[in-house]
Amino acid sequence: MTSRQMPFENNNVEDAGASDTTQVELTFDNNRLATMLFGQFDQHLALLEQKLGIDAHARGNNVVLNGPALETNQARRALDSLYERLMKGELIENSDVDGAIRMAVAADDQLSLPTMDNSAKLAMAQISTHKKTILARTPTQDAYIRAMERAELVFGVGPAGTGKTYLAVAYAAQLLERGQIERIILSRPAVEAGERLGFLPGDMKEKVDPYLRPLYDALYDMIPGDKVERALTAGVIEIAPLAFMRGRTLTNAAVILDEAQNTTPMQMKMFLTRLGENARMIITGDPSQIDLPGGTKSGLIEALDVLRGIEGIVTCRFRDVDVVRHHLVQKIVTAYDKKHAKADKASDPKTSNEKTSGPDA
């Protein structure tokens, strides 16, 4: 890939403090890959325009980017990273483009260092198995992957759609494939809103399988289906309700607890103390979606407080901006967060007292 950058003077005196307009011209060596990079009907370039507020015009294997210097360089870095993925034989979709844009924007914090410049390439954390390679799509995902690489116990906390569970299962699959662990153990508390296991037909496995389905889905996405089936049969991969963990010591394993906000404090302590030699434990959950009976404290919330500051334990907190599902999911999460924040403020006794009693005498 070759590039040429040409700044244009801003002739508007009133806007003298504004960012200069810059034109960046990129030429990609492989015409076929360039077509895939730009997307059908240039939809990937349209996403760049929408997210970064620039103009992108493609012709053949060439694209010209026009806009503020900062945003055009972010677009260039995003296209550069995506083109490298195509050269490795990977396919890219709109979600990959969105992720590359997010990481290009976040990378500007790193580019402020004297050792970096605008031509620096993005260095996104990634998880790789024979079937699939996943790159971080947000700065928090990047921090989460790096945390799993260095810490023995990691909490991934935040709203739905941020990739907490998916990345945890993917990382466990990577460790298993590389021979760094001997087995994967996936667990969830069998608690859902307004439902009870006793009302479901079948034996215990048939009752709990629907609750564990998201874990199965992530596994099959990272490991070929026949290998997953053999691993499940051989016990190399185990998927079980949280209640089945009591009394065990989990060694040489990647252990994942999903939907941890629905554990009680006793259950959470029991699970945490299962950690054995050469094991990695990843706990994910969303404190805003607790389905426990009224008045029951969440084991996840207690654990985050009790274990704060302990060396070897890392907590990654995802926010609504980290949602990587449909763009409406991020807006839905934000709307609910605002509603709950207002409700919490209204129910806060201190706030209420200030309104009714005024300042203390």
N, C-alpha and C positions, 0 to 999 in steps of 0.2 A: 504494500500500500504506500502511495506517495501523497504528500499533502503540501499545500501552499497557502500561506496566510497573508492577507492584505488588509491593513487597517484603513478606514476611511475617516477623514476629518469631519468633525461635527461643526457645521457652519452656523448653528443657532447659538447666539451669544448667551441667551437666557438659560440654555441647557449645558453650559460649559462644564458644570460639575457632574453631568450625567456620563454614563459609560459610553465610550467610543464605539461606533459600529464597526464590526469586523467581518470580513469575508474569508471563509476557510474553504478551500477546494480540495476534495479528496478523490483520489483515483485508486480503484481496487483492481489488482492484477487479474483476478479470475472473474470473467463476465457472469458465469453461472452463479457463483457465490455472491456476487454483488447484487444480482437479482433477488436472491433469497434474503440478503441483508436488508434491502429496501422494502421487501414485503410485497404481497400481491396488491396491485394498484397503489404501490408506495405507502401502504398502511403503516409500516414501521417508521417511515420518515414523518408521516402525519402525526404519529404519537410523539415524536421528538418535538415537532412544532408546537403541539398542544401543551406538553409538559414544561418546555423550556422557553416558550415565547420567541422562537426564531423562525426563519424561513429556510426550507430545505428543498432544493430543486435537483432532481436526478435526470441524467441523460446517459444511457448506456451504463458503463461501469464507473461513471463520474457523478459526484454529488457536490453541490455548492451550498454552503451554509452561510446565512446572513443574519446578523443580530448583534447584541451586546457581546463584548469580548469574552466575558465570563461564561455566558451561556453557550456560545458557539464552541468554546474549548471543551465544555462539558459534553456537548453533542459529539464532538470529535472523539473524545475518550470513550464514550459509550459505543460508538460505531466501531472503533478500533477493537474493543474487547469482544464485541459480538462477531466481528469478522474472524478473529482468532478462533473463536469457538466453532465457526463454520468450517474453517480450515482443518480442524481436528475431527471433522465428520459429525459434529453435533447439529441438531436442528434447533431453530429458535422460533419462539412464538411471541405474541404481544406481551405476555407476562415476563418473558426474558428481557425484552426491550425495556419494559418498565423497570425491572430490577437493575439493568445496566445504567439507566438514567439516574435512579436513586443513588447508586453507588458512585457515579461520576460526580454528582452534586456533593455527596458526603466527602469525597476525596479531596475537595478543596481545602478542608481543614489540614490535611497532610501536606498539601502543596504550599502551605504558608511556611514550611520549613526551608531553610536555606539550601538544603541538599536536594530539593525537589524543584521541578519546573513544569510548565504547562504541557510538555511533551511526555511526561511520565505516564506509564500505563497503570491501569487499575489492577490492584492486587486483592481480589475478592477471595475470601476463604471458601473452600469447596470440600465436598464429600464425594468420593468416587467408588463405585463398584463396577463389576464387569458389565452390568446392564445399564447403568445410568450415572451421570455426573451432575451434581447439584451445586450451583454457585449461590452464595449469599445474595439476596435481593435487597436487603436493607442493612444499614449499619448495625442494627441490633442483632439481626441474623448473623452477621459477620462476627460480632462479639460472642454470640452464643456458640457458634461452631468452634471458635478458638478457645472458649472456656471449656468445652467438652474435651478438647485435645489436651488441656493441661491440668484440669481438676478432676478429682475422683468423685465429687458430689456436686451436681449442678442443678439449680432450680431455674426453670423457664416459666416465667409468670406473665400473664397478660391476656388480652382478648382473643376470641376465636379468629381463625384465619391468618394468624401471624407465622405459622409454620413450626410452632413449638414441638408438637408431637411428631410431625413428619420428619423434621430434621433429626430428632432424637433417634427415631427408628432407623433412619438412613445411616446415621453415624454408627449405631450398633451393628448394622449389616456390614459396614466397611470394616469394623474391627474383627468381625467373625470371618470375613473373606480373607483378611490378611493374616489370620491365625493368631491375633493378639489376645483373643478370648476363646473359650470353648463353647459358649452357649449364650443365647439371648433369652431373657425373661421379661415378658411384658405383662403388666397388670393394671387393672382399674378397679375402683370400688364399684360394686354393682348397685349403684344408686342413680335413679333418674327422677325427673320431676313428675310427681303424681302417679308413679307406677310402682308395682311390687312384683318381685320375681315369682311369688306364689301364684299370681294370676296367669302366668305364661305356661303353655303346654310343654310336655316333654321332660326329659331328665335334666340334671343340673347343667351339663354341657350345653344342651339345647336352650336352656333358660338364659345362660350368661353370654352365649355367643353373640347375640345381637348387640350387647353392650360393648363387646370387644371388637366389633367390626372395623372401626377406624384403624385399629392396630394391624388387623389383617390387610387392609387396603394398602397401608404404607409399606408393609413387608413385600407384598406382591409387586409393588411398583419398583422396588429396589433389587429384588432377587427373582430369577425365573421361577415360574409357578411350580414346575416339577421339583426343583430344589427345595422350595418352601415346604411342599407336601412331605418330602423325605425327611427334612429337618424336624418338622412337627412330629412325624411318626417316631423318629429316633430320639426325641426329647432334646435335640440341639436347640430348637426354638420352642419355648413354652409360653403359652398365653393362658393366664389364669386370673380369677378374681382375687382381690386383695386378701380375702379371708383365708386363702390357701397358702399364704406366705408365713403364717405363724409357725414358730419352732424351727425354721430353716436357717441355714447359713449359706449365703450365696457367694461362691468363690469362682474365680476365672470366668466372670460373666459380665455382660452389660445388662443392667437391671433398670427398667423404665416403669415409672408409676405415672399413669395418665389420669386426668380429671382429679387431681389430688385435692382440689378444694372440697371434695365430697368425702374426705376422710375425717374421722374424729381425731382429737389429739392422741388418744390411746392407740388408734390404728396407725397414725403417722409415726409415733415413737417405735411401735413394733416393726414397721417397715424399715425405718432408718437403721435400726439395730441388726438388720439382716445382712448388712454389708460385710463381705469377707475379703480374703486376700485376692489381689489382682482383679478387683472388680471395679466397675464404673457404675455409678447410680445417677440417673437423670429423672427429675421429678417435674412434671408439668401441670399447670392448672390455671384457672381463671377465677380469682377471688370475687369477681362480680357475678358469677353464675353458680352460687352455692345452692344445692338441692337438698341439703340436710333438713330434718324436721326443725321446726321453729325452736329457737333457744339453744340449739346444739352448736357449739363452737367449731369452726373449721380447723382441722389439724394442720392444713397448709399455712393458714395465717399465723397460727401459734408457732410453727416451726420457723417461719421466716423471721419472727421476732426473737425466738430463743437462740437460734443458730447464727444470728448476725455477728459478723466480725471473726468467725472461727476460720483459721487458716486451712486451706484445702477445700473450702466450700465457696462456690461462686453463685450469685443470683443475677440472672439477666431479666430485666423488666421490659417487656414489650408494651407498646402503646398503639393507639388507633392508627398512627402514621405507618406502622409496620405491617398492617393488614395487606396481604398479597393475593387475596381472592378477588372477586368481582369488585369494581370500584365502588359500588353501592354499599358493600359490606363495611368499608371504612367509614362512610357517612353514617351508617346505622349505628356503629359502635360509638362514634363521636356523639351522636344525638342522645343515646342512652346514658353515656357518661355525664353529659351536661345535666340531664334530668336528675340523675342520682346525686350529683354534686349539689344541686339546688335543694333536693329533699334532705340531704345530710346537713346542709347549712341551716335549713329551717328547723330541724329537730335538735340542733346543738343547743344545750341549755345555756351555754355562755352567750351565744348569739341572741337567744331569746331574752335572757336577762338584760343584756345591753339595750335591747329595744324597749323593754318595759320599765326598767328601773334606772337607766342611765348610768353614768360612771359611778364607781365606788366613792363613798364619802371619805 
